[in-house]
């Protein structure tokens, strides 16, 4: 029997990936949920999933967490500036423990992207290559929730303000990425595989149109030069670093860094990617 492990299994993507493994018929006893706080995974334990303590920032916890694991879904960490050492600790423990394949959630076009999040993913991909463990690298584009969580703000102001120009971003709901990650974990593949995952590319003007369509309230996209966006965000209360980070994401969108197309994600899902308008409707309840 194959044993599958998912790190970050109480997070939004990790928990949904565990659920997908169970839905696809993997016995709960063959699923390992690696978590920082086992009590937060009590519901998974009650279903028979092996819940193990494993903390990216505590390498000593990882060998036991990954013992006997054949395939590992490494969900990327959320601590900016700490991802490379954290991911390296997991990869090292997996390699030492005999894990046969690592599925890693990277970022779209990690090897060439100017997105401020890309460097840590690019370095992690290099660590994976050096480890010698066969890997499936899932270069995820943007979660639709990054936008749909702000719908009330868009409706209140009547606009989406950005610096993305006509750049397209391949948004898809987190659930789609999680289902795809589980599918990749179950797939029998050879060597290292890289997949660029996302939905059909949309502009921020398309996003504004989708919000308008679903809510009946007109929302428009207002495009600014990056420097003006930084100033606008600072005027709204963001510190300089955060404002620059947000503007950096938008300028990477303008460059096409988050435009992957939907072919790879649809192939893993076995169905079309959830449309943006459907994601907006779901966010509105």
N, C-alpha and C positions, 0 to 999 in steps of 0.2 A: 504493500500500500504506500501511496505517496502522502507525505505530510507537508501541508502548506502553512506558511506563517505570514501574518500581516502585521507590520509595525504600525504604531499610531492607530490601533484598532478601536479606540474610543473617539477618534476624530470623525469629521464629516465624511471624508473619503474612505478612510480605513474601515469604519464600522459598516458602511454600505457595501464595501468589497467583501467583507466577511459574510454579510447577509447574502450576497450574490453567490458566493461559493456554496453556502448551504442550500440556496434555492436551486442550484444546479446539481444537487444530489451528492455533494461531497459529505461524507459522514462527519458529524460535529467533532468526533474524537480525532479526526485527521486534520483539524484546523487549529492552529495556534494563534491566539490573539496576544501580541506583545504590547504591553501598556506600561505607562509610568505608574498608574494608580489602579491596581487590580480591583479595588472596590467599585470603580466606575464601570467595570465590565461584568458586574454580577449577573446581569441579564444574559450575557453570552455564556458565562459559566453554567448558569441554570439550564441552558440548552445543550450542555455537554461539550462546548468548546473548551480547549485547553487555554486557560488564561495564565500568562506568565509575565512576571515583572521584568521589564527591560527598559533602560533609560539611555537615550542617545548620549547624554552627558556623563554617564557612568559606565565606562567600558567594562568594568568588572561584572556588571549585571548581564552582559550580552551573551557570553558563551552558554550559560545555562538556559537563557531565553531561547536560543536557537538550536539547542541540542536535539539531534534527530530530525532536523528540518531538511526537506529535500528541495523545496522551492520557496523563495522568499519574495514577498512584495514589500519593498522598501519605500514607504511613503515619505517623501521629502520633509525635512524638518521645517519649522516655522520661525526659528530664531535667526534673523539676519545676522551675518557675520560669524555664525557658529555652525552653519550647515556643513562645511567641508570637514572639520574635525569630527563632527557628530556622525556624518555619513560614513566617513572613513572607519570609525570605530565599528559600525555595524558591518561594513563590508569585510573588514579584517576578521571579525568574529565569524562571519558566515563562511569565509574562505577556509579558516582554520577548522571549522566544524564540519566541513564537507558538504555544504549546501551546493546543489547541482545547478541551480539557475537563480539569478536575481532579476526581478522586475523592478525597475526604478522609475519614479515619476519625476521627470525632468521638466524642462520648459521648451516651448517651440523654438526651433532653429538655434538650439543652445550653442552650437559651434560657431555661429556667425552673428548672433543677435547682439544688438546694442541695449537691449532692455536691462535696466539696472539689477534685475534679479538673475540675469543669465550667468555672470561669472562663476558664482558658487555651483551652479548646475554643471557648467562646463568643466570645472575642476573635478566635480564628483564623477562625471562620465570618464574622465581620465583615470581617476582612482579605480573605477570599475575595470577599465581596460587593463591596467597594471595588475589587477588582482588575479587574472586568469580564469575567473568564474564566468561562464557564459551568461550573457545578460540580454534582457529585453528592455530597451530604453524607450519609455513612453514620453515623448516630448509634448506635454500638454500645453495647449493654448490657454485662453482665459476662461475662468468660470463665469457663466452668465450671472451668477449671484453677486459678483463684484459690481454689476450694474443694477440688477433688479432690487438689491437691498437698499438702493438709493432712490427708488421711485418716488417716495413721498417728498424727498428734496426736489426732484425734478418737477413734480407737480406744483410745489409751493412757489418755485421761482419761474416756472414756465420755460426753463431752458436747461440744457446740458452744456456745460462749458468745458472746453478742452483744447488741445493743441495737436490733434491727430490728423487734421486735414481730411483728405479723402482716403486715408489709409484704412485698410480692412482688417478686422480682428475676428478670428474664427471662434466665436463664443459657443459654448455648450454648457448645459447644466452639470453641476458636480456629479449628480447621479450617473450621467452618461459616461463620464471619465472613470467612475468607480466600477461600473459594470464592465467597461473595457479592460480595466486593470485586472479584474478577476478572470476575464476571458483569456487575457495574455498569460496569466499565471497557470491556467489550465492547459494552454496550448503546448503541443509537443513540437519544439523547434530546435534547430541545430545552430551552434555558434551564437554570435552576438547580432541582435536585430535592433534596428532603430525605426520607430514609427512616429510620424508627426500627426498629432491628434488634435482635432478641432471640428467645429461645425462649419457650415457655409459662411464665407467671409461677409461681414457687415461693417458698414461705416457707423460712426457715432450719429450721423444724420439718420441712418436707417434705424438705429436704436431709438432716437427721438420719435420717429414715425411709428414704430411699434408701440411705444408707450402711449402715443396719441390715439392710435387705433384701439387699443385695449381699454383705455380709461375714458376716452371721449373728451379728454382735456388736452388742448394743444400744447405740445412741448417742442421746442426748436433747438437745434444744435448751433451754438455760437463758437466759432473757431478763432483762436487767438495765437499769435506767435508765442513760442515757449516762454520767453522772458516775461511777457504780459500775463501769461497764465500763472507763473510763479508769483508775481506781484499780487494778482487777484486772490490767489489762495492764501497768501500771507495776510492780505487785508481781511480775509474771512476767518483768521485766527490760527492758521497752520504755521508751524515754525519753518524756518528757511530750508532746513534739511528735508523735511517731509514734503514741502511744496516742490522742491527740486526733484525729489524722487517721483512724485506724481507726474510732473512735466516730462521727466525722462521716460516714463512708461508711454505717455502719449506720443512723444517724438519717435519712439521705437515702433509704435503702431503706424505712424505716418510713413515710416521706412519699409513697412511690410513684415516686420519681425514676428508678428503674431498671426499672420495669415498662412494657414496650413492647408486650407481646403478640408473637405470632410471625408475623403475616400478612406483613409486609414481608420478613422474612428468608426465610420459606418460598417466597415468590414469586421471589426472586432465586435460591434454591437449586433451584427446580423440584421440590422434595420436602419432606416434613416436616422440621422442625428435629430434630436428634439429641436424644432424651430425656435428662433428667438421669441416670436410672438407667443408661443405656448409657454415659454419660460416666464414671460412677463405675466401672462394670465395666472400661472401657478403662484407667482409671488403675490398676486392680488387676492389669492384665496378663492 
